[in-house]
Amino acid sequence: MNLATHRDQLISMLAEAAEVEHCLMCTYLYAAFSLKQGIDEDLLPDELSAVKRWRAEIIAIATEEMLHLALVNNLLIAVGSRPHYRHYNFPATAGQFPADVAVALLPFDAATLDHFIYVERPADADEPDGETMQKLDYSRDMNRDDLATDIPGDYRTVGELYQAIADSLTPLAASLGAEGLFVGREEAQLSEKDVFLPGLCTIATEADARRALTLIVEQGEGSAVCLETSHYARFRTIREQWHALEARRPGFKPYREVARHPVMRAPVTTEERVQVVSEPALSLLDVGNSAYFLMLRLFALMSDTTNCLLPRPAVMAQAMTLMHAVADVGVTLTTLPANPDHPGVMAGMTFSLSRTALGYESPESAAWLIAERMELLATHADCCVDALPVLGQLAHTLREAAGAWRQAHDAKDYGAGFASNPVPALPVMVQAMQPAAEDDDKIEVAHGENGTIYFHGRRCVHSRHCVLEEPDVFLANQEGEWIFPDKATPERLMRVARNCVSGAIRFERRDGRENETAPPVNLVRMRENGPLSANADVKLMLADGAEENPLRVALCRCGQSKNKPFCDQSHIAAGFTASGEAPTRPSPVLEERAGPMVVTPLRNGPLDVRGAAEIITGTGRTVDRTLSVRLCRCGQSKDKPFCDGSHRAAGFAADGRGA
């Protein structure tokens, strides 16, 4: 592929990369939505467990595509453009992308899985494309690199496109100057402070840009050092598991008969299309597409430092609400007939975009138009409550958010933008994101000759190991000073600290011997009818932006704790039941079993765990080995300890980051 010889060519290449990532994200989500969800859909118990695992994996991959889209948009902003959240409506027609980069909304059958592997493949991989993919043989190359017109060229793999972008940076920086190339405002870019996407960073230099591009390629097609965690390898693992299940039962079919190439408008081609016309599917699809487009407009607005009147956390909270609604609608559509002319075919999300511009003319018009659109969408959501009850909560939240925009409209100096104009009063969903009082998180410190004991009261689950094992050290129910480190030997104090499942107690020795370190294997243990206990080099990412680094921590999984994400023993009063002996899942031994384990409680959602982790039962049996997993903390999942999306239907509410 030819390199960019001027800025606009680079911007054009980046815009196409953004469209590729965006389209892949949508196709992966459509495939995940199409997967069956119950034994009553002709699945055996072990097959259902596998399908649930695949759905979680595909959604995790789609989330990383969202990260890639955000990074590409940060680079677009860095070189002086606006973020690019648009894409052509599905299915993409010939010429929009190279012939080998076909994108279409398809059920997750074997051919679709082959296509996903093909699209994510490294350049040297010998992978056939899915046999049912509709592709014409054509070339977009003009074999000219001296044109002012931005005509996209061809590339065999997505990695080749990113390599051409990376290789264009140095000559452009040389001709324009580093400061002349990176002219965009860094504050307009999104980062992990704005949205929970690990790896999302701002870009101000060529080195920043290269790091971002390398991350995108390595997460997609892999590299010599991270092949097994790449999208390519993860899809191949699903294929291996699929073939194994199919060999055991030839009738195994994990997906629903959803529409191939669904559309809202009447098709204008004789090629295979399924127009969604049946009710309630059409009305639900209308709500889903409208929520999706409004979500994109909010994402774009967050990078508009002039026209956005609400602070980014408020806008992101609204965008995440819409994203969850799209997922709920997307899954429900796969259970509803699409068109009487296609008997037995279910509907699906089309991710359709209108011609409406994503941006706004002024802060005043942005606030007014967003509020107007939210109220209209709330009205349509109310009309679909019978088909999807959670849309009632969406309608309520949208009206609340519309009120915040109208309040901002009425209160603001329109020339100042969000950077210097915090909203005087935020809606409930945003107030929940504000930091807790500093007094809620004090750590008591007791010094002695043997060492120092640290007691983190917020984490304590009152299991009483400390007061029972060392009653002379820990004097329960005593006013004032109550911890006396010199009443026991350092070895005994170290044992108490290691037995503290919540990590509330930590002991630092003063005798020169080694203090407690992270274990050689990162563990997450399921407590019978109780919390999840992690023992690892934990990086706990809290809702207020703070980060804690315990070696042990007990995290609520009943959904009832008054001290989320920490367990506070509320599961006992709530009568929470959840086995500590979940069935074993087939999983390969991890090459690296230790290292940082990042645990992020997601807002109104599960615990997102990134890094090596072995999920074990109360008796120590391994349930799963994983590098990325989401664990239930609402108490409602039918697949505990793993999240199955039940938190949305249950209306679970809890502080957290991102989505």
N, C-alpha and C positions, 0 to 999 in steps of 0.2 A: 504494500500500500504506500502511495506517495506521502511524503511528509508535508506538513503545512508550511507554506512559504510566507504567509502573512497572518495577522491576528484573526481576521474573519474566517480564514480557513480552519484555524485551531478551534475557534468558537463553534463552527459548523460540525467539526469532528466530535467535540465535547457534547454538543446538543444531540447528535446521533447516539453517542454512548449513553446519555441520559435516557433516551427513548428505549434503547435496548434493555437497560436495567429495569426501567419501569414496566415494559412489556413482559419481561421474564417474571417479574414479581407477580403481575396479574395472572399469567398463565399458571404459575406454581400455586397461587391461591385457589384458582378455579379447580385445579386438579385435586388439591387437598379437600376442598368443599365437597367434591364428588365421592369421596370415600365413604363406605358404609360405616354405621355407628352402633350396630347392635347385633346380638346373636339371632334375633328374629329376621335378619336380612341374609339368612343362609350362610352364616359364619360359625365355625367351631370356636370354642373359647380361646385356644391358642392362636387361631387365625385372627380373631378380634383383637387380641393383645398386640399382634404384629401390626395390624392395620392402624390401630391407635398410635403406635410408635411411629409408623410412617407418616401419619398426619402431622404429628408434632415435629418430626424432622423436616418435612416439606415446608411447614410454616416457619420454622427456624431459618431455613434457607431463604425463604421469601423475605424474612426480616433482614437478612444480610444483604439481599438485593436492594432493600430500602436504604441500608447504610451506603451501598455503592452509589445509589442515586443521589444521596445527600452529599457524598464526597465529590462527585462530579459537579454538582451544582455549586459547591464551595469553590471549586476550581474555576468554574464559569464566572462566578462573582469576582474571584481574585484577578482574572485577566480582563475585567471590565464589563462583563455581560450581566444579564439577569439570570436567575435560576430558571431551568427549563423543566416544567412539570407536565408538559403536554405529550401526547403520543397520538398516532393515527388510531382510529377506531378499528376494532378487531372484526374479522381477521385481516392482518396486514396484507396488502396487495403487492404484486411483483414490483420491485424497484425501490420500495421504501427501505429495505435492507438488502444486503447481498443475498444471492440465491440460497446460500447455505445457512442463513440466519432467518429461518421461518418462525413466526410466532402465531399461535392460534389458541383459542380456548377449547380445550378437549378434556374428556373424562380421563381419569388416571388409569388407563389400560396399559398393556405391555408395550404397545407401540409408542404411546406418549412418554413412558419412562425411558425407552430407548432414545427418543428425541431429546429429552432433557439431558441425558448423558452425552449425546452428540453435541449439543449446543455448548455444554460446559467443558468439552474435551480439551486437553492440551494439544498443541500443534502436532506432536509426534504420535498421538494415540490413533489406533486403527479401530474406529468405531463406526458402524453403519447407522444411518439415520433411521428413525421410526418408519416402518414400511407403509404406513397410511398417510404420511405427511404429503401434502399437496405442494409441490415445488416446481417452478419452471426453471429451465436452464437459460440463464442470461448473464450478461456482464454489464456493470455500471461504469467500468473504467474507460476513460477517454485518452489515456496514455499522454496526458499533458499535465505539467506541474507549473505552468506559467500563466494560468488564467486568474483573472480577478474574481470571476464568478465562483461561488462556493459550491462546486459540484462534488457530491460524495463519491469516493472510490470504493473498490471492493476489498474485502478481507475474508480469509477462510475461517478464522476463529475470532471470537470476541477478544481473546488475548492479543491477537495481531493488531486489532484496532487500538488497544491501549498501548501497545508497544510503539505504534506510529505516533500516538499523542505524546508519549514520553520522549521519543527521539526528536520531536519537533521543538521541545522546550529550549534546548541549549542553543540551536541556531537562531531562534526567535529572540531569546534573551541577549544573544550577542549582537543582533542587529538593532534591537529596540532598547537594550540596556535592561538590567534586572528590574530597576525601578520603573522603567518604561513598559515592561511586560506585565508586572503585577501592580496594576493601578487601582484595583477595586478595594473597597473598604472592608477590612477584616471583621469589623463589628456587624456587618450585614450577614456574615456566614453563621451557620448553625454549628453547635458543638454539643458535647455530652451534657453540658449544663442545661441545654434546651430540650433535648430528647434523648432518651436512653437507647443509644446505639453504640455499643462498645467499639472504639476505634474511630469514632467521628471526631475530626479535628479541623481546625481552621487552617487556611493555607495562605502564606505570605511570601514564600520563597520557592525557588526551583527544587530545593531539597525537600520542602514540605510536600510539593506536588508529586515528586517521585515516590515518596513514602506512601502517599495515598493511592497512587496508581498501582504500586507493588502490592499493597494490601488487597485491592480489588481483584487483581489477577490471581494472587495466591489463594484467596478464599474461593474463587471460582474454579479454575482449572488445577490449582495446586502448584507445588514446587518441590524441589528435592527435600526440603526440610519440613513441609507441612502438607504433603500429598493426602494423607489419610483423613484430614479434617476438611478437605476441599469439597465443594459441591459435587464435583465430578466423582470423587471417591464415595461420598455419602449416597449418591444416587445409585452407584454401582453396588453398594452394600444392600440397598433395598432390592435391587434386581436379584442378587444372590438369594436373599431370604424369600423373595417371591417364588423363584424357581424351586426352592426346597419345599415350600408349602404346596405348590402346584404338583410336584412329583408325588407327594403324599396323598393329595386328593385332586384329581384332574378337573373336577368341577369348581375348584376354588376361583372365586371372582370377587375381588375386594371393592369394586366400584359400582356406583349406581348408574343406571342408563340415562345419563344427563345429555343434554343437547351438545352436538358437535357444531361449533361455529354458531352460537346463539346470537340473535340480533333483536333490536327493538323495532326498528323501522322495517317496512317491507323490503326484502332484498331486491337489488337492481341487477343481479347476475343470476345465471342459471347454475352456478356452482352450489355445492352443498351449503345450505343455510337453514336454520330453524328460527323462525320469527316467534317470539313469545307473545301470545295473544290471549291465552286462557287466564281467567281469574280464579284465585287471587294472585296468581303469579305475576301478571302484568303490573298490577298496582304495587306489589312488593318490589319488583324490579325498578319501577319508577322511583320509589323511595331510596333504594340502594344506590342507584346511579346518581341521584341528586345529592345524597350524602357524600358519595365518593368525590364528586366534582367540587362541592363546597369544601371538603377536606383539603383538596389540592389548592384551592384559592387561599385557605388559611395558611398552608405551608408557605406559599409564595409570599403572603403578606408579612410573615415573620422576618423575611429578609428585606422588607421595605422600611427603611429607617425613617422615612418621612410620613407615610400614610397610615401606620399602625398605631392606634390610640391605646390599645390595651397592652400590658406587659406580656412578654413572650410566654411565661408560665401559664397565663390565662388563655392565650390563643392556643398553645399546645394542648392544654386540657380539653378545649373544645374540639380540636382536631382528633385527639385520641378517642373522644366520645363518638365521633362520626366514624372513625376507623372500626371500632367495635361494632357499630351498627351495620357497617358493610359486611363484616364477617358473619354476624347473626343472619342478615338477609341472605347472604351467599349460601350458607348451609341450608336454610329453610327452603330456598328455591329448588334445591335438588330433590325435594320431596313432593313437589307440585307439578302437575302436568303442564307442558309448555304450549301445546297446540293440538287441536283435535285432528288435524291432518297428519300428525306424527304420533299415533297411539303408542303408549308405553314410554315415550321420551319425556324426561323431566326437564324443568327449566334450569337456568343458571344465570349468574351475574354476567353482564356484558361489558362492564367498566366503560360505558359510553361517555364521551365528552361532547359538550356543545361548542358552538363557535364563540361563545362569550369569552371575552378577554379575562385572563386570570388576575390582572392588576386592577387598580382603582385610580381614578383621576385625582382624588384629594383625600385627606383624612376624613373630612365631613362626609363625602360620598361613600367612602369605605365603611364607616360605622353605620350609616343609614342603610346601605344596600345589604350589608351582611345581616343586620337585624331583620330587615324585611324578608330576606331569603330564609333565615332560620325560622321565622314565624310561619312562612308558607310551608316549609318542610315539616314543621311540627303538626300542622293541620293534616297533611297527607299521611304522616305517621299515625296519627290518631285513627284515621280511617282503616288502617291495616292491623289494628290491635287484635282483632279476632284471629287473624292468620298468624301473627307473631306478637304475643303479649308484651315482650320486652320493649316494643316500640312505644308503649305508653310512657315508660321512663325516659326514653329518648325525647319524646315530645315535651315532657316536663323540663328536661335539661336544656333543650334548645330554647324554650321560651325564657328560661332563666338567663341563658347566655345572651339572648337577644336584648334582654333588659340591661345587661352590662354594657353592650355596645351603644344602646340608646342613651344610657347614663353618661358614657364617655363622650358621645356626640354632643350632649347638652352642656357638658362641663368644661370642654377643652378649648385651648387656644390651638387652632388647627395648623398653625405653622411649626409647632414644636416637635411633634412626633412622640413615640413612646419613650425614647431614651430619657427625656427630662420630665415626663408627665405621668407619674404613677396614678392609677385609677383610685379615686377616693374610697370606693367600697366595691369589693369583688364579690361575685356570686359564691354560693356555698362551696361549689366544687373546686374553686380556686383557693378560698380561705383554708380549706383542708390541707393545702400544700405548704402553708406557712410554717416556719421553724417553731419548734416547741420551746417553752421557757427554759432558760439555762439551768435553773434550779432542779429540773427534773432528772438530771443526768450526772449528779455528783459522784465522785469516787472517793471512798474512805480509805485512808492510808494509815497503817500501823507499823512503826519502825521498831526493830529489836536488834539484839546482838546477833541473832541467827540470820536475820534478813528482814525483808519488808513484805507485808501482806497488803494486797490491794483488794478492796471489796467494791464491786460494781453493782450497786443495789438494783439498778434498772433491769439487770439480766437475771437476777436471782429467781429461781423457781421454788425455793423453800423445800428442797428435798431433804434437808437436815443432815446430809452426810457430814458436814463440818462439825455441828454441835454434838453429834453422836460419836464420831470418830475421835475428836479432840475437844472434849467438853471443858478442859481447863484453858484452852486457847480461845474458844468462841463461847462467850457467856451470853446465851440467848436471853432476850427480854430484859436486858439490863440498861438502865439509863446511862448516857454518857459513854465513856470509853468501854468497849466490850470485846476488843480483839487484842490478845497478848501473845505475840510471836515467840517469846522466849520460854513459854510453857511446854514446848515440844521441840524435838530435834529437827534439823532441816530436812532430813529424809521423811519424817512423818508429815511435816508441813507440805512437802512436795507431793506426797501421796494424796493428801486432802485436796490440793489444788487439782491434781489429775483426775480425781474422782468427782470433781464439781462439773456436772454435765453442762451446766449453763455458762460456764466460764466466768461466773460472778467473782470467783476467788482466783487470784494470781499471786504466786510467791516468787520473790527474787532473793536468791541466796547471797550471803556475804562471806562464805567460806572458800571462795575461789572455784568451787565446783560448778559444773554446767547447769544452767537454768533450763527450764522446759523449752523444747523446740517443737516445731511442727512434726507430725508423724511421717513415716516414710510412705504411707498410703493415705490419701485424702478420703475420709469416711463421712457418710451421712447416714445415721442410724434412725430407724423408725421405732419410736417408743410405743408399746402397746397402748392404744386408746389415749395416746399423748403426743408430745411434740416431735419434731425432727431435731436430732442432736448432731451437730457438725463438729468434727475434730480434724482441723486442717489449718493451713496458713490462710485463714479466712479474711477476705476483704469485703466487709459488709457495707453496702452503699445505702445510706439512709435517705429518707425523703427530704430532709432539710439541707441536703447537699453535703452532710458530714460523712466521714468514712471511719469505721471502726475496724480494728485488726485483732480480733480475738483468735485464740487457738481452739477454743471450744465455745459453742453457743447453742442454746435451746430455742428453737424457732416455732412459733405457734402454727399448728396445722388444723385446729378446730374452728378457726374463724371468730372465736369468742373473746380472745385476750383483750384486756383494756390497755395493754402495753405493747401493741403490735410494733415491730414484727416479733418481739420476744414473747415466749410463753410466760404466763402468770398463773398457771394451774386452773384457768377457767374451764378447761376441758372436763374437770372433775364435776363441778357444779352443773355443767351443761349436759352431762351424761354422754359425752362424745365417744363414739365407738369407731375404731379404725384398727385393723389388724397390724401387728408388728411383724407379721410373717407373710408378706405379699409373695406371689409366685415369682420364680426366677425367670428372667428374660434372657434369651441367647444374646451374648455380647462378647466381643473379642477382648483379650487382655490388653490393657493400655500400655503403650511403649513407655510413657512417663506417668507415674501414678501419684506424684507429689506436685509441689509447686503451688503458686497462688490459686485460690479458689474464690472467684468473685461471686458473691451472693447479693442479688438486688431484688428487694421486694418491689414488685410492680404495682403501680397505683390501681386499686380496685381489682387486683389480679394476683397471680401466683408468685412464687419465688423463682427468679431466673438465676440459674447456676451455670457459670462458665468456668472452664478449667477441668482438669482431671478430677473425677469423683466416683467413688464406689458406693452405691446405695446398698445398705445392708439391713438385715432384719435385726430384731432384738437379740436373737441368739447368734448373730454374726454371719449368717449365710448371705452371700452376695445375691442381690436382686438384679442389679444392672451396673454396667461400667459405662461411663459416658464422659464426653467432653463438653456437652451442652444439653441442659435439660431444664424443664420447668416443673416445679413441684407444687402441689396443691397447698394452699393455706386458707381456703375458704371453708374447708370441711365438707364440701358437697360433691367432690369428684367421685365418679363411679369406678375410677381406675387408680385409687390411692396407692402410693404416694404421689402419683403423677397427675398433672393438671390435664383435664379433658374439656376445659371451657365452661364448666358448670357455674363458675363464679358470675358469669354474665347473666344467666337466667335467674340465679339466686339473688341478684342485685347486691352482691358483696361489695362493701365499701371499706377501704383502708388506705392510709397514706402510703405513698411509694413514688417511685420514679417512672417516667415514661409510660409505656403501654403494657 
